[in-house]
Amino acid sequence: MEPYASVVESYRGFAAEAEDSPTFVAWALGVVDDPDVRAWIATLPDLKQQPNLVFAAARHHGVPAPGPYAGLRDALLGDDGSIRATILARATQTNEVGRLATLAPAFASLGADGPLALIEVGASAGLCLYPDRWGYRWSTDAGDVTLGPAPHLPCRVKGPAPLPDRLPEVAWRGGIDLHPLDVTDADEMAWLETLVWPEQDERRDRLRQAVAVARQDPPSIVTGDLVAELPALVERASSYGTVVVFHSAVIAYLPPPRRLEFDALMRDLVGRGACHWVSNEGKQVLPSVTRTGPPIPDGHPTFVLGIDGRMVAQTHGHGRTLRWVG
């Protein structure tokens, strides 16, 4: 999904990505074919027009999901200002811990001598900062590879992925976010649940488990701009172990010029040996990473997993699949 695309382009693209949510596919395609609703959405600031945010705000105000598109349409066109206010006040800070099943092999492939110091940019509530406290089940052509205690995060694997044989050692974990969410705040965690797609009860259960994990040892998340705050945080983390800056489905929310600034910053930090960089974004978000791997067909939605600026794999946006190409 491209948050800065036109309404039609954004919602049509979301329908393709949300294929495992029949409700959201129907809603997104309904918006594409509905000039009145498109006009309503177009009155929002560009970054606030994104489908998952609009849909979550509508659900937050009682639109049933699963449910017909008509319910969404009536709510938006009849809005008394409440839904709009929620859209303007909230953000799509989805914390999908299932992505750790694709990130853990990347962390393992770094060959770090000693513990890791993890920094997540766009950390939201920081739920993905705990790769050492989850189990994994990677399904390969040769059979399942399991690691760690249940519950296991599942992932279908193709290619010679460097699946780890031990959980990572994490000495320090922290993050940066413009509006960090507090794992001890019930309202903020309820909003995270609303962002989970309607039919995905397994993801909802996993989110609750992830919140419980994080509440035992809440992460340290700096409030601020990721480009401005990152260098100081990298320096702070360096005394704890090998610094790994990572992100997943975050950089897309930066305006395109800021994406280039972030890309340049990360390449400078990596080039100076200050940290490693693990990126996991839509294929069009960081072109400098995507073009280092095999071509991806235009109609094929995928995330690109990069290490230190080079593509190593293509992944499902919620961590369900990993195709190693590096």
Backbone as numpy.savetxt, mean C-alpha at the origin, in Angstrom:
# Nx Ny Nz CAx CAy CAz Cx Cy Cz
-3.81 2.13 -9.88 -4.65 3.31 -9.88 -3.77 4.55 -9.88
-4.13 5.54 -10.66 -3.41 6.81 -10.74 -4.29 7.90 -10.13
-3.98 8.37 -8.90 -4.84 9.34 -8.23 -5.01 10.65 -8.96
-4.08 11.00 -9.85 -4.17 12.28 -10.54 -4.74 12.15 -11.96
-5.33 11.01 -12.27 -5.95 10.81 -13.58 -7.33 11.45 -13.61
-7.94 11.51 -14.79 -9.31 12.00 -14.91 -10.26 11.03 -14.19
-11.47 11.51 -13.91 -12.44 10.66 -13.21 -12.70 9.38 -14.00
-12.95 9.51 -15.30 -13.24 8.32 -16.10 -12.06 7.37 -16.10
-10.88 7.88 -16.35 -9.68 7.03 -16.39 -9.42 6.37 -15.05
-9.57 7.14 -13.97 -9.30 6.62 -12.64 -10.27 5.51 -12.25
-11.56 5.74 -12.51 -12.57 4.76 -12.09 -12.58 3.54 -13.00
-12.30 3.72 -14.28 -12.18 2.57 -15.16 -10.98 1.72 -14.76
-9.87 2.36 -14.44 -8.69 1.64 -14.00 -8.92 0.92 -12.68
-9.65 1.56 -11.78 -9.94 0.92 -10.50 -10.82 -0.31 -10.68
-11.75 -0.25 -11.62 -12.60 -1.42 -11.89 -11.76 -2.61 -12.31
-10.70 -2.37 -13.08 -9.83 -3.46 -13.50 -9.02 -4.01 -12.34
-8.60 -3.13 -11.44 -7.78 -3.56 -10.30 -8.61 -4.25 -9.22
-9.88 -3.89 -9.11 -10.73 -4.38 -8.03 -11.53 -5.60 -8.43
-10.96 -6.43 -9.31 -11.70 -7.56 -9.86 -12.18 -8.55 -8.81
-11.52 -8.57 -7.62 -11.98 -9.49 -6.58 -12.99 -8.83 -5.63
-13.53 -7.66 -6.01 -14.62 -7.05 -5.28 -15.73 -6.71 -6.27
-16.69 -7.61 -6.47 -17.77 -7.35 -7.43 -18.50 -6.03 -7.16
-18.65 -5.69 -5.88 -19.33 -4.43 -5.55 -18.57 -3.24 -6.09
-17.27 -3.20 -5.86 -16.49 -2.05 -6.29 -16.32 -2.01 -7.81
-16.27 -3.15 -8.45 -16.25 -3.16 -9.92 -17.53 -2.52 -10.45
-18.67 -2.94 -9.90 -19.96 -2.40 -10.35 -20.06 -0.91 -10.04
-19.61 -0.50 -8.87 -19.67 0.92 -8.50 -18.76 1.76 -9.42
-17.54 1.28 -9.63 -16.60 2.05 -10.45 -17.11 2.19 -11.89
-17.61 1.10 -12.46 -18.14 1.17 -13.82 -19.42 2.01 -13.86
-20.19 1.98 -12.78 -21.37 2.83 -12.70 -21.00 4.30 -12.76
-19.94 4.68 -12.06 -19.47 6.06 -12.09 -19.03 6.44 -13.50
-18.31 5.55 -14.17 -17.83 5.83 -15.52 -18.98 6.17 -16.45
-20.11 5.52 -16.27 -21.26 5.70 -17.18 -22.28 6.72 -16.67
-21.95 7.43 -15.59 -22.93 8.31 -14.95 -22.41 9.75 -14.93
-22.82 10.58 -15.87 -22.27 11.95 -15.94 -22.58 12.79 -14.71
-23.73 12.54 -14.05 -24.07 13.34 -12.88 -23.12 13.03 -11.71
-22.86 11.77 -11.48 -21.95 11.41 -10.39 -20.52 11.82 -10.74
-20.13 11.66 -12.00 -18.80 12.12 -12.41 -18.64 13.61 -12.13
-19.67 14.37 -12.41 -19.60 15.81 -12.17 -19.47 16.11 -10.68
-20.17 15.35 -9.86 -20.07 15.54 -8.40 -18.65 15.24 -7.92
-18.09 14.14 -8.38 -16.73 13.77 -7.98 -15.71 14.79 -8.47
-15.95 15.34 -9.66 -15.01 16.30 -10.25 -14.93 17.60 -9.48
-15.90 17.86 -8.59 -15.83 19.07 -7.77 -14.88 18.91 -6.60
-14.41 17.69 -6.33 -13.46 17.44 -5.26 -12.04 17.78 -5.72
-11.14 18.10 -4.79 -9.73 18.26 -5.17 -9.21 16.99 -5.85
-8.25 17.13 -6.74 -7.78 16.00 -7.54 -7.48 14.77 -6.71
-6.71 14.93 -5.63 -6.28 13.78 -4.84 -7.43 13.14 -4.08
-8.53 13.87 -3.92 -9.67 13.36 -3.16 -10.71 12.67 -4.06
-10.45 12.62 -5.36 -11.40 12.00 -6.28 -11.23 10.49 -6.38
-10.22 9.94 -5.76 -9.88 8.53 -5.94 -11.01 7.61 -5.47
-11.26 6.54 -6.20 -12.41 5.67 -5.93 -12.47 5.11 -4.51
-11.37 4.58 -4.02 -11.43 3.93 -2.71 -11.80 4.91 -1.61
-11.36 6.17 -1.74 -11.70 7.18 -0.74 -13.17 7.56 -0.83
-13.66 7.79 -2.04 -15.08 8.16 -2.21 -15.98 7.02 -1.74
-15.64 5.81 -2.14 -16.46 4.66 -1.76 -16.44 4.44 -0.24
-15.27 4.56 0.37 -15.16 4.35 1.81 -15.95 5.41 2.57
-15.90 6.67 2.11 -16.66 7.72 2.78 -18.15 7.46 2.69
-18.60 7.01 1.53 -20.02 6.68 1.38 -20.42 5.54 2.31
-19.58 4.52 2.39 -19.86 3.40 3.30 -19.84 3.86 4.75
-18.91 4.76 5.08 -18.81 5.31 6.43 -20.12 5.99 6.84
-20.84 6.51 5.86 -22.11 7.19 6.14 -23.32 6.33 5.82
-23.11 5.02 5.78 -24.25 4.11 5.76 -24.63 3.49 4.45
-23.93 3.78 3.35 -24.26 3.12 2.09 -23.90 1.65 2.20
-24.85 0.73 1.98 -24.55 -0.69 2.15 -23.62 -1.23 1.08
-22.65 -2.02 1.54 -21.71 -2.68 0.62 -21.33 -4.02 1.24
-21.59 -5.13 0.54 -22.14 -5.21 -0.81 -23.53 -4.56 -0.93
-23.73 -3.97 -2.07 -24.99 -3.31 -2.34 -24.97 -2.74 -3.74
-26.12 -2.36 -4.28 -26.21 -1.89 -5.66 -25.61 -0.50 -5.84
-25.24 -0.20 -7.08 -24.70 1.11 -7.41 -25.69 2.22 -7.09
-26.96 1.93 -7.20 -27.98 2.95 -6.94 -27.84 3.54 -5.55
-27.44 2.73 -4.57 -27.26 3.23 -3.21 -26.15 4.27 -3.14
-25.06 3.99 -3.84 -23.96 4.95 -3.89 -24.40 6.23 -4.60
-25.06 6.06 -5.73 -25.48 7.22 -6.53 -26.40 8.14 -5.72
-27.40 7.54 -5.07 -28.35 8.35 -4.29 -27.64 9.08 -3.16
-26.69 8.41 -2.52 -26.00 9.03 -1.39 -25.14 10.21 -1.83
-24.42 10.05 -2.94 -23.54 11.14 -3.39 -24.35 12.33 -3.90
-25.34 12.05 -4.74 -26.12 13.15 -5.32 -27.03 13.82 -4.30
-27.37 13.09 -3.22 -28.20 13.66 -2.17 -27.42 14.07 -0.94
-26.11 14.12 -1.05 -25.26 14.42 0.10 -25.57 15.79 0.70
-25.69 15.83 2.02 -25.91 17.09 2.72 -24.61 17.76 3.12
-23.52 17.24 2.63 -22.21 17.77 2.98 -21.40 16.84 3.86
-22.06 15.85 4.45 -21.38 14.95 5.38 -20.36 14.06 4.68
-20.77 13.47 3.55 -19.84 12.59 2.82 -18.67 13.41 2.29
-18.96 14.57 1.74 -17.89 15.43 1.23 -16.90 15.79 2.35
-17.42 16.10 3.53 -16.55 16.47 4.65 -15.63 15.31 5.03
-16.17 14.11 5.01 -15.36 12.94 5.34 -14.27 12.72 4.29
-14.64 12.88 3.03 -13.65 12.74 1.95 -12.52 13.74 2.13
-12.86 14.97 2.46 -11.85 16.02 2.59 -10.98 15.82 3.84
-11.56 15.22 4.88 -10.83 15.07 6.14 -10.00 13.80 6.20
-10.39 12.78 5.44 -9.73 11.48 5.54 -8.81 11.23 4.35
-8.12 10.10 4.42 -7.23 9.70 3.33 -7.27 8.19 3.18
-6.83 7.71 2.01 -6.78 6.26 1.78 -5.46 5.73 2.34
-5.43 5.53 3.63 -4.22 5.08 4.31 -4.26 3.57 4.56
-4.67 2.84 3.54 -4.80 1.39 3.67 -3.48 0.78 4.15
-3.55 0.01 5.21 -2.38 -0.68 5.76 -2.55 -2.17 5.51
-2.23 -2.63 4.30 -2.44 -4.03 3.95 -1.20 -4.84 4.33
-1.30 -5.51 5.48 -0.15 -6.26 5.98 0.16 -7.48 5.11
-0.80 -7.90 4.27 -0.55 -9.01 3.36 0.60 -8.74 2.41
0.92 -7.47 2.18 2.05 -7.13 1.31 3.38 -7.60 1.88
3.43 -7.88 3.17 4.68 -8.37 3.75 5.12 -9.68 3.13
4.18 -10.46 2.60 4.56 -11.73 1.96 5.39 -11.49 0.71
5.25 -10.31 0.08 6.10 -9.98 -1.07 7.31 -9.15 -0.66
7.20 -8.42 0.44 8.32 -7.60 0.89 9.38 -8.41 1.63
8.97 -9.44 2.37 9.94 -10.22 3.15 11.03 -10.83 2.29
10.73 -11.42 1.11 11.82 -11.92 0.26 12.77 -10.80 -0.18
12.23 -9.61 -0.41 13.10 -8.49 -0.79 14.03 -8.13 0.36
13.49 -8.09 1.58 14.34 -7.80 2.73 15.44 -8.87 2.85
15.05 -10.13 2.66 16.01 -11.23 2.80 17.11 -11.15 1.75
16.77 -10.69 0.55 17.73 -10.68 -0.54 18.80 -9.62 -0.38
18.64 -8.72 0.59 19.62 -7.66 0.79 20.93 -8.20 1.35
20.88 -9.39 1.96 22.10 -9.98 2.50 22.70 -9.18 3.64
21.83 -8.56 4.43 22.31 -7.72 5.53 23.03 -8.55 6.57
24.16 -8.04 7.02 24.93 -8.68 8.08 24.51 -8.06 9.40
23.55 -8.67 10.08 23.04 -8.12 11.32 21.61 -7.67 11.19
21.09 -7.00 12.19 19.67 -6.64 12.21 19.34 -5.50 11.26
18.05 -5.37 10.98 17.54 -4.32 10.11 16.96 -3.18 10.94
17.10 -1.98 10.41 16.40 -0.81 10.94 15.44 -0.37 9.84
14.14 -0.59 10.06 13.14 -0.39 9.02 12.51 0.99 9.11
12.44 1.66 7.96 11.74 2.93 7.85 10.69 2.79 6.75
9.43 2.98 7.10 8.37 2.95 6.09 7.90 4.37 5.81
7.96 4.77 4.55 7.43 6.09 4.19 5.97 5.93 3.78
5.13 6.85 4.26 3.70 6.69 4.08 3.20 5.55 4.94
3.59 5.56 6.22 3.41 4.39 7.07 1.99 4.20 7.58
1.13 5.23 7.49 -0.22 5.13 8.02 -0.14 4.79 9.51
-0.65 3.63 9.92 -0.56 3.22 11.32 0.69 2.38 11.58
1.48 2.13 10.54 2.73 1.38 10.73 2.57 -0.12 10.83
1.46 -0.66 10.33 1.19 -2.09 10.50 2.16 -2.97 9.71
2.77 -2.43 8.66 3.69 -3.23 7.85 5.13 -3.17 8.37
5.32 -2.61 9.54 6.66 -2.51 10.12 7.02 -3.72 10.97
6.23 -4.80 10.88 6.43 -5.96 11.75 6.61 -7.25 10.94
7.53 -7.29 9.98 7.71 -8.51 9.20 8.25 -9.67 10.02
8.80 -9.37 11.17 9.36 -10.40 12.06 8.31 -11.02 12.97
7.09 -10.55 12.92 6.07 -11.04 13.84 4.89 -11.70 13.12
5.14 -12.09 11.87 4.15 -12.80 11.08 4.74 -14.10 10.54
3.84 -15.04 10.25 4.25 -16.23 9.52 3.88 -16.07 8.06
4.51 -16.89 7.22 4.31 -16.78 5.77 4.10 -18.16 5.17
3.28 -18.19 4.10 3.13 -19.42 3.31 3.25 -19.03 1.85
4.40 -19.36 1.26 4.63 -19.10 -0.16 4.35 -20.37 -0.94
3.40 -20.30 -1.84 3.03 -21.46 -2.66 3.80 -21.41 -3.97
4.71 -22.36 -4.16 5.53 -22.42 -5.36 5.15 -23.63 -6.19
5.70 -23.73 -7.39 5.42 -24.89 -8.23 5.93 -26.18 -7.60
6.91 -26.06 -6.72 7.48 -27.24 -6.05 6.78 -27.55 -4.73
5.80 -26.75 -4.36 5.11 -26.98 -3.09 5.14 -25.74 -2.21
4.51 -25.85 -1.05 4.44 -24.71 -0.14 5.72 -24.58 0.68
6.11 -23.34 0.89 7.22 -23.01 1.78 6.64 -22.17 2.92
6.73 -22.68 4.13 6.18 -21.96 5.27 7.29 -21.48 6.19
7.03 -20.37 6.84 8.01 -19.77 7.73 7.26 -19.06 8.85
7.69 -19.29 10.06 7.12 -18.58 11.19 5.79 -19.15 11.67
5.26 -18.55 12.72 4.04 -19.06 13.34 2.78 -18.67 12.58
1.71 -19.43 12.78 0.40 -19.05 12.24 -0.10 -17.82 12.99
-0.95 -17.00 12.34 -1.47 -17.18 10.98 -0.43 -16.82 9.93
-0.44 -17.59 8.82 0.51 -17.37 7.75 -0.07 -16.44 6.69
0.72 -15.48 6.25 0.31 -14.63 5.13 0.55 -15.40 3.84
-0.48 -15.61 3.02 -0.33 -16.44 1.82 0.14 -15.64 0.61
0.91 -16.31 -0.25 1.37 -15.67 -1.48 1.73 -16.75 -2.50
1.23 -16.62 -3.72 1.58 -17.51 -4.81 2.84 -16.98 -5.49
3.86 -17.83 -5.64 5.17 -17.39 -6.12 5.52 -18.06 -7.43
6.01 -17.25 -8.37 6.57 -17.75 -9.62 7.99 -17.22 -9.75
8.85 -18.02 -10.34 10.22 -17.58 -10.55 11.11 -17.86 -9.35
12.41 -17.57 -9.49 13.40 -17.93 -8.47 13.48 -16.92 -7.32
12.37 -16.70 -6.65 12.35 -15.73 -5.56 13.23 -16.21 -4.40
13.97 -15.31 -3.77 14.84 -15.69 -2.64 14.04 -15.80 -1.35
13.24 -16.87 -1.25 12.39 -17.03 -0.08 13.26 -17.26 1.16
13.05 -16.49 2.20 13.92 -16.61 3.38 13.63 -17.88 4.18
14.65 -18.34 4.90 14.48 -19.51 5.76 14.44 -19.12 7.23
14.45 -17.83 7.51 14.28 -17.35 8.87 13.65 -15.97 8.84
12.95 -15.65 9.91 12.32 -14.34 10.00 13.39 -13.26 10.14
13.13 -12.07 9.62 14.13 -11.01 9.74 14.31 -10.58 11.19
15.51 -10.14 11.50 15.78 -9.55 12.80 15.64 -8.04 12.66
14.71 -7.47 13.39 14.44 -6.04 13.30 14.82 -5.38 14.62
15.82 -4.52 14.57 16.30 -3.85 15.78 15.57 -2.53 16.03
15.03 -1.94 14.96 14.35 -0.65 15.10 13.35 -0.52 13.97
12.24 0.12 14.26 11.20 0.32 13.24 10.55 1.68 13.45
10.40 2.40 12.34 9.78 3.72 12.41 9.25 4.11 11.05
8.64 5.26 10.96 8.04 5.67 9.69 7.79 7.16 9.63
7.26 7.57 8.48 6.89 8.96 8.21 5.51 8.95 7.57
4.67 9.88 7.97 3.36 10.03 7.34 2.86 11.45 7.58
2.18 12.02 6.59 1.60 13.34 6.77 0.57 13.34 7.90
-0.17 12.24 8.00 -1.21 12.14 9.03 -1.17 10.73 9.62
-0.21 10.46 10.50 -0.12 9.10 11.06 -1.39 8.71 11.81
-1.72 7.43 11.70 -2.85 6.90 12.45 -2.34 6.22 13.72
-3.10 6.37 14.79 -2.73 5.83 16.09 -3.39 4.47 16.27
-2.58 3.43 16.43 -3.14 2.08 16.54 -3.99 1.91 17.79
-3.88 2.82 18.76 -4.69 2.72 19.98 -5.99 3.52 19.87
-6.21 4.20 18.74 -7.41 5.02 18.54 -8.47 4.20 17.80
-9.57 3.91 18.47 -10.60 3.03 17.91 -11.22 3.62 16.65
-11.45 4.94 16.62 -12.07 5.56 15.45 -11.15 5.48 14.23
-9.87 5.72 14.42 -8.94 5.67 13.30 -8.78 4.24 12.78
-8.81 3.26 13.67 -8.71 1.87 13.22 -10.02 1.43 12.54
-11.15 1.98 12.96 -12.42 1.69 12.28 -12.39 2.23 10.85
-11.74 3.39 10.65 -11.62 3.93 9.29 -10.77 3.00 8.43
-9.70 2.46 8.98 -8.90 1.50 8.22 -9.74 0.30 7.79
-10.62 -0.16 8.67 -11.50 -1.28 8.31 -12.45 -0.89 7.18
-12.93 0.35 7.19 -13.83 0.80 6.14 -13.13 0.81 4.79
-11.83 1.02 4.77 -11.08 1.04 3.52 -10.90 -0.35 2.92
-11.12 -1.40 3.71 -11.03 -2.76 3.17 -12.25 -3.01 2.29
-12.03 -3.60 1.13 -13.11 -3.79 0.17 -14.21 -4.69 0.72
-15.46 -4.48 0.31 -16.62 -5.07 0.98 -16.57 -6.58 1.17
-16.22 -7.32 0.12 -16.31 -8.79 0.21 -15.10 -9.44 0.87
-14.13 -8.65 1.27 -12.85 -9.21 1.69 -12.76 -9.37 3.21
-13.54 -10.32 3.71 -13.56 -10.58 5.15 -12.19 -11.06 5.66
-11.47 -11.81 4.83 -10.16 -12.29 5.25 -9.20 -11.13 5.48
-9.23 -10.15 4.59 -8.39 -8.96 4.78 -8.79 -8.19 6.04
-10.09 -8.12 6.29 -10.56 -7.41 7.48 -10.06 -8.10 8.75
-10.15 -9.44 8.77 -9.66 -10.19 9.93 -8.16 -9.98 10.10
-7.43 -9.99 8.98 -5.98 -9.81 9.04 -5.63 -8.41 9.55
-6.42 -7.42 9.16 -6.18 -6.07 9.64 -6.34 -6.01 11.16
-7.36 -6.65 11.68 -7.56 -6.65 13.13 -6.39 -7.33 13.84
-5.89 -8.41 13.25 -4.72 -9.08 13.84 -3.50 -8.17 13.81
-3.34 -7.44 12.70 -2.19 -6.55 12.56 -2.26 -5.41 13.57
-3.45 -4.89 13.81 -3.61 -3.84 14.81 -3.23 -4.37 16.20
-3.66 -5.60 16.49 -3.32 -6.19 17.78 -1.81 -6.36 17.94
-1.13 -6.76 16.86 0.33 -6.90 16.90 0.99 -5.55 17.18
0.56 -4.52 16.46 1.18 -3.21 16.59 0.90 -2.58 17.95
-0.26 -2.86 18.52 -0.60 -2.28 19.83 0.31 -2.79 20.94
0.90 -3.96 20.75 1.82 -4.49 21.76 3.13 -3.69 21.82
3.47 -3.04 20.72 4.72 -2.28 20.62 4.54 -1.21 19.56
3.77 -0.15 19.87 3.44 0.85 18.85 4.67 1.46 18.18
4.60 1.62 16.86 5.76 2.13 16.13 5.97 3.63 16.34
7.16 4.08 16.06 7.50 5.50 16.12 7.34 6.10 14.73
6.32 6.93 14.54 6.04 7.51 13.22 6.13 9.02 13.30
7.00 9.58 12.47 7.20 11.01 12.40 6.10 11.63 11.55
5.53 12.72 12.02 4.54 13.45 11.25 5.24 14.45 10.34
5.03 14.33 9.04 5.66 15.28 8.13 5.75 14.77 6.71
6.37 15.57 5.87 6.56 15.25 4.45 7.68 14.24 4.30
7.46 13.21 3.51 8.43 12.12 3.44 9.76 12.55 2.83
9.73 13.44 1.85 10.98 13.89 1.25 11.78 14.74 2.24
11.09 15.61 2.96 11.77 16.51 3.89 12.30 15.79 5.12
11.55 14.82 5.62 11.90 14.19 6.89 12.82 12.97 6.75
12.88 12.39 5.56 13.56 11.10 5.44 15.06 11.14 5.75
15.84 12.07 5.24 17.28 12.01 5.51 17.63 11.96 6.99
16.95 12.78 7.80 17.23 12.78 9.24 16.83 11.45 9.88
15.75 10.86 9.42 15.31 9.60 10.00 16.25 8.46 9.61
16.77 8.50 8.38 17.77 7.51 7.98 19.00 7.60 8.88
19.44 8.80 9.15 20.60 8.98 10.03 20.31 8.46 11.43
19.12 8.74 11.93 18.73 8.27 13.26 18.72 6.75 13.33
18.19 6.12 12.29 18.05 4.66 12.29 19.38 3.94 12.11
20.37 4.63 11.56 21.62 3.97 11.17 22.38 3.37 12.34
22.14 3.85 13.55 22.86 3.33 14.70 22.30 2.00 15.18
21.17 1.57 14.60 20.51 0.34 15.05 20.78 -0.86 14.16
21.17 -0.64 12.91 21.39 -1.76 12.00 21.37 -1.28 10.56
21.27 -2.23 9.65 21.19 -1.91 8.22 19.87 -1.21 7.94
19.93 0.01 7.45 18.71 0.80 7.23 18.05 0.38 5.92
16.77 0.09 6.00 15.97 -0.25 4.82 14.78 0.70 4.77
14.74 1.54 3.76 13.59 2.40 3.52 12.66 1.66 2.57
11.39 1.52 2.94 10.46 0.81 2.06 9.12 1.52 2.02
8.36 1.18 0.99 7.02 1.74 0.82 6.24 0.85 -0.12
4.92 0.88 0.03 4.03 0.07 -0.80 2.74 0.82 -1.02
2.43 1.12 -2.29 1.20 1.85 -2.65 1.14 3.20 -1.93
2.24 3.92 -1.97 2.33 5.22 -1.30 2.70 6.34 -2.27
3.73 6.13 -3.08 4.28 7.20 -3.90 3.29 7.66 -4.96
2.32 6.82 -5.30 1.28 7.22 -6.25 0.51 8.44 -5.77
0.46 8.66 -4.47 -0.31 9.78 -3.93 0.47 11.09 -3.92
1.73 11.04 -4.33 2.48 12.28 -4.52 2.20 12.84 -5.91
2.15 14.16 -6.05 2.07 14.73 -7.40 3.29 14.30 -8.21
3.15 14.11 -9.51 4.27 13.61 -10.32 5.60 14.31 -10.11
5.66 15.64 -9.96 6.98 16.25 -9.71 7.60 15.81 -8.40
6.78 15.58 -7.38 7.30 15.13 -6.09 7.77 13.68 -6.17
7.17 12.90 -7.02 7.64 11.52 -7.22 9.08 11.54 -7.73
9.35 12.46 -8.65 10.71 12.56 -9.19 11.68 13.00 -8.11
11.24 13.91 -7.24 12.10 14.34 -6.13 12.41 13.18 -5.21
11.38 12.39 -4.91 11.58 11.24 -4.02 12.51 10.23 -4.67
12.32 9.95 -5.94 13.17 9.02 -6.67 14.63 9.48 -6.59
14.86 10.77 -6.84 16.23 11.31 -6.80 16.81 11.22 -5.40
16.00 11.51 -4.39 16.48 11.41 -3.00 16.90 9.99 -2.66
16.06 9.02 -3.03 16.37 7.63 -2.70 17.63 7.16 -3.42
17.78 7.52 -4.66 18.98 7.11 -5.40 20.23 7.76 -4.81
20.10 8.96 -4.30 21.24 9.60 -3.64 21.58 8.88 -2.34
20.57 8.56 -1.53 20.82 7.86 -0.26 21.42 6.48 -0.50
20.90 5.76 -1.47 21.44 4.44 -1.80 22.86 4.58 -2.32
23.08 5.55 -3.19 24.41 5.75 -3.77 25.46 6.08 -2.74
25.05 6.74 -1.66 25.99 7.08 -0.59 26.14 5.97 0.44
25.39 4.87 0.23 25.48 3.76 1.17 24.75 4.01 2.47
23.83 4.99 2.48 23.12 5.31 3.72 22.00 4.32 4.03
21.47 3.66 2.99 20.35 2.74 3.20 20.15 1.89 1.97
19.31 0.87 2.12 18.74 0.16 0.99 17.33 0.71 0.76
16.81 0.45 -0.45 15.51 0.98 -0.85 14.68 -0.15 -1.44
13.55 -0.45 -0.81 12.61 -1.46 -1.30 11.31 -0.75 -1.65
10.99 -0.72 -2.94 9.79 -0.04 -3.42 8.79 -1.05 -3.96
7.51 -0.77 -3.77 6.45 -1.65 -4.25 5.27 -0.78 -4.65
5.25 -0.39 -5.92 4.28 0.58 -6.41 3.70 0.14 -7.74
2.60 0.77 -8.14 2.03 0.53 -9.45 3.06 0.76 -10.55
2.87 0.09 -11.66 3.91 0.05 -12.70 4.24 1.41 -13.30
3.32 2.38 -13.20 3.55 3.69 -13.80 4.05 4.73 -12.79
4.16 4.34 -11.54 4.45 5.33 -10.49 5.92 5.73 -10.46
6.81 4.76 -10.57 8.26 5.02 -10.57 8.83 4.48 -11.88
8.70 5.22 -12.97 9.15 4.72 -14.28 10.62 4.31 -14.30
11.45 4.98 -13.52 12.88 4.65 -13.52 13.14 3.25 -12.99
12.25 2.76 -12.12 12.36 1.39 -11.62 11.74 0.41 -12.61
10.56 0.74 -13.10 9.83 -0.17 -13.99 10.62 -0.48 -15.26
11.28 0.51 -15.81 11.97 0.28 -17.09 13.24 -0.56 -16.96
13.64 -0.90 -15.73 14.81 -1.78 -15.57 14.44 -3.25 -15.69
13.15 -3.57 -15.78 12.72 -4.96 -15.87 12.08 -5.26 -17.21
11.54 -6.45 -17.36 10.87 -6.82 -18.61 9.65 -5.96 -18.85
9.30 -5.69 -20.12 8.14 -4.86 -20.42 6.85 -5.45 -19.84
5.97 -4.57 -19.41 4.68 -4.97 -18.85 3.59 -4.50 -19.79
2.72 -5.38 -20.26 1.65 -4.97 -21.18 0.79 -3.86 -20.59
0.31 -2.97 -21.44 -0.48 -1.83 -20.99 -1.70 -2.26 -20.18
-2.36 -3.31 -20.60 -3.58 -3.73 -19.94 -3.39 -4.64 -18.74
-2.15 -4.84 -18.32 -1.88 -5.76 -17.22 -1.63 -4.99 -15.93
-2.60 -4.98 -14.99 -2.39 -4.27 -13.73 -1.43 -5.05 -12.83
-0.42 -4.39 -12.35 0.53 -5.04 -11.46 1.29 -4.00 -10.68
1.82 -4.41 -9.54 2.79 -3.60 -8.82 4.18 -4.04 -9.25
5.13 -3.13 -9.12 6.53 -3.43 -9.42 7.32 -3.36 -8.12
7.97 -4.46 -7.80 8.82 -4.53 -6.61 10.25 -4.21 -7.02
10.83 -3.21 -6.39 12.19 -2.81 -6.72 13.11 -2.87 -5.52
14.36 -3.15 -5.78 15.40 -3.10 -4.74 16.49 -2.15 -5.23
16.73 -1.11 -4.45 17.76 -0.11 -4.77 17.59 0.44 -6.18
16.33 0.60 -6.59 16.04 1.25 -7.86 15.94 0.34 -9.06
15.98 -0.98 -8.86 15.87 -1.92 -9.97 14.73 -2.90 -9.72
13.93 -3.15 -10.78 12.84 -4.10 -10.65 13.37 -5.51 -10.39
12.78 -6.18 -9.39 13.12 -7.58 -9.14 11.90 -8.48 -9.26
10.69 -7.90 -9.22 9.49 -8.74 -9.26 8.27 -7.91 -9.62
7.23 -8.63 -10.03 5.90 -8.05 -10.18 5.02 -8.67 -9.11
4.18 -7.85 -8.47 3.42 -8.32 -7.33 1.96 -7.92 -7.43
1.13 -8.66 -6.72 -0.27 -8.26 -6.55 -0.31 -7.13 -5.52
-1.20 -6.17 -5.73 -1.25 -5.01 -4.87 -1.52 -5.29 -3.41
-2.13 -6.43 -3.11 -2.40 -6.79 -1.72 -1.53 -7.97 -1.26
-0.50 -8.30 -2.04 0.46 -9.30 -1.61 0.12 -10.74 -1.95
-0.86 -10.95 -2.81 -1.29 -12.33 -3.07 -0.36 -13.09 -4.01
0.35 -12.39 -4.88 1.23 -13.06 -5.83 2.55 -12.33 -5.92
3.58 -13.12 -6.28 4.92 -12.60 -6.46 5.56 -13.33 -7.64
5.91 -12.57 -8.68 6.59 -13.17 -9.83 7.97 -12.55 -9.92
8.97 -13.34 -9.51 10.33 -12.83 -9.42 10.98 -12.79 -10.80
11.51 -11.63 -11.16 12.14 -11.49 -12.47 13.59 -11.02 -12.33
14.01 -10.68 -11.14 15.35 -10.15 -10.91 16.42 -11.22 -10.84
